[in-house]
Amino acid sequence: MPKSYPGRRRTKGVRLPSMQQHLDNLCFESGKFHILNWYGGTHALRQLVTGTAVWDVDGYPPLPLRWVLVIDPTGQYPPTPLFSTSLILTATEIVELYVSRWSLEVTFEEARAHLGIQSQRQWSKAATTRTTPVLLALFSLICLIAYRLHALQPLSPRTTAWYTKAELTFADLLSRVRTSLWRSRLFPRPALNPTPVLFLDAQREQLIQLLASCF
């Protein structure tokens, strides 16, 4: 009869193989191939290997999770390990949820770059928690206004001699919305019987475009 030892029961088993060990021991046919929804609205063929494990960190209770090893059969992209604390999600769902996060990451990056999100200087904690939602709402409002403007006149990316781009960015939308608002409110066109003006139409438009792209 095995000898028993005092103390609490173990919360974890033996150490499982690492992702690299799984990859080294993987046969090409052992993982299932899936056609996944991929970046840019495309589809991709990937080999998925999955399993469950326990994430154990000192000071915290063990956390069960599902791991997924995403392998490009062409070898063009390196293998990527993904982890989820939801054990009911399938490997395909975990990968596609990860891919869908890209648009959110771009939104946060553009909001930081152009609207000052995460750089608030309030002393009140409540003010800080209100500022971020307001800035994200402003981001959405600018996109909606730009969408309406695009329906009236197609928008095009702003380019320079040293920087070209094929698709619109949030900076382009912000500049276009500013241009529209400033053109109608700050620099209205003269009436039928105009008084002397400081700017000709060409100079006025050039100033609006310059200001809209600088702030």
N, C-alpha and C positions, 0 to 999 in steps of 0.2 A: 504494500500500500504506500503510495507516495507521501512523503512528509509534507505537511501543511505549514505555511509560514504566516505569522500575524501581519496585519496591515490591510489597507484598502485594496479593493479589486483593481485590476489593470483596466485602464480606459482605452488602450490601443493595443494592436497586435504587433507582429513583426514588421519591420520596415519594408515597404513595397519597392519595386524597381523604380528608378527615376525615369523621366521622359526620355532621356538619352539612351538608357538601357532598353526601354521599350522599342526605341527606334533601331538600335543595333540588332535586336533580336527579331525584328519584324520581317516576315516574309512578304513578298510583293502581293501574294494572293490572300494573305490573312486578314487584311482590312477590307471593309466594304466600300465600294465606290458610290458616290452620290453626286447628282447634278444639283448644285446649290445656287440660290439667288446671290449674286455677287455685286461688287461695287459698280456704280454707274449704270445700274439696271441691266447688267449682263448676267450670264450664267457661267459657272465654272465646274469642272469635274475635279473632285477631290476624294482622296482616300481617307476615311475616318476610322480611328481606333479609339475606343472609349472604355471606361471602367469607373468604379467608385473607389473612394479612399476616405481617409480621415485626416483633416488638417489639424495638427496638434501643436499649439504654441504654449510655452510655459506661462502660467498665470491665467489661462483662459480654458473653458471647457472644450473638449474635442468637437470639431465641426465637420459633419459629413458633407462630402461634395462629389460631384461627377467631373471627371477630367476627359478631355477630348484632344486627341493629337491629330492635327490637320496636315495632310501630306499632299503636296503637289506631285502627281505622277510624272510630270515632265521634268521635274527638278529645277524649274525656272525660279521658284520661290522656296525659301527654306521652310522646314516643318515648323508649325506653330502650335504650342500647347495652350489650351483654353480650360478654364475652370468655372464651375457654377455650383452655388449652394443649393440649387433646386434639383432634387434627384428625379423629379417627374418629367423634366425636359429631356427630349431625345438629343442625340449628338447633332443631328441636322438642325434642330431648333436652336441649340446653343450657338452654333456657328453663324446662322443667319441673323440671330439677335446681335451677335458681336459685329457683323458686317453693317447692320442697320444703325449702329452707333456712330458711324462716320459723319453723317449729316449733323448730328448733335455736337460732335467735337468741332466741326467747322463753324457751327453757330456760336459756340462759346469762344472760339479763337477770334472770330470777327467782332464779336461783342466786346472782347477785351481790347482789341486793337483800335476800334473806332468809337466805342461808346464809354470806355473807361470802367467796364465792369471789373470787379475785384481790386479796384484801386480807390475805394471810398475812404474818406478821412473823418467820418463822423465819430463822436465820442459815445453816442448812444447805441447800444446793441440793437434796439428796435429800429432805429433809423437805418442801420446797416442791412438788417433783414428785409426792410422795405425797398431799399434802393435797387438791389439786384433784380427782383421781379419787375420793377418799373422799367429798368433798362432793357430787360428781355422783351417786355411789352412794346417798348419803343422800337426795338429791332423788328418785331412782327409788323408794327404799324408802317414802318418805312418800306418793308417788303410789299405790303398790300398797296400802298400808294404808288410805288414803282410799277406794280403789276397793272394798275389802272392807267398810268402814264404810258406804259408799253403798248397797251391796247390802242391808244390814240396815235402814238408815233413810236415805232420799234426802237428800243434802246440798243446801243452798241458799246462794247468795251472801250474804255479810255486807254489809249496806248501812247507811247513815246518812242523816240528814235532808239532808245536803249532798252526798252521793255515792251514786249508784245504779249498779248494773251488772246485766246480764242473765245473764252466764255466770260460772261458778266460776273463780277464779284460784288460783295456788299458795298465796297467803296464806290463802285460805279452807281449803284442804286442810291446811296446816300448823296452823292454829288448831283444826281439827276433830280432827286426830290428837293434838295436845297435850291437848285437852279430854278425849278418851277415855282417854289414859294417866293424866293427873292425877286424873281422876274415880275411877279404880279403884285407884290406888296411893297418892296423897298425901291424898286425901279419901275414904276408904272409908265406906260407909254403916254406921251403928251396928248392932250385933248385936241378937238378939231381946231380950236383957236389957241395954239400953244403959246406959252410964255417962253422966254429964253431958257434953254436947258444947258446943263454942264457937259453932257455927253451926247455924241451922236449915237445912232442905233448900233453901229458896228463896235464902237468903243464900249458902249453899255453892255452889250452881250459878251464881249471879251472879258470885261471886269467881273461879270457874274460868274462865268465859267472858271475864271482864275480863283475867285474867292471860294466857290463851291468845292473845288478840289484841294484846297489848302487846309481847311479847318478840320 
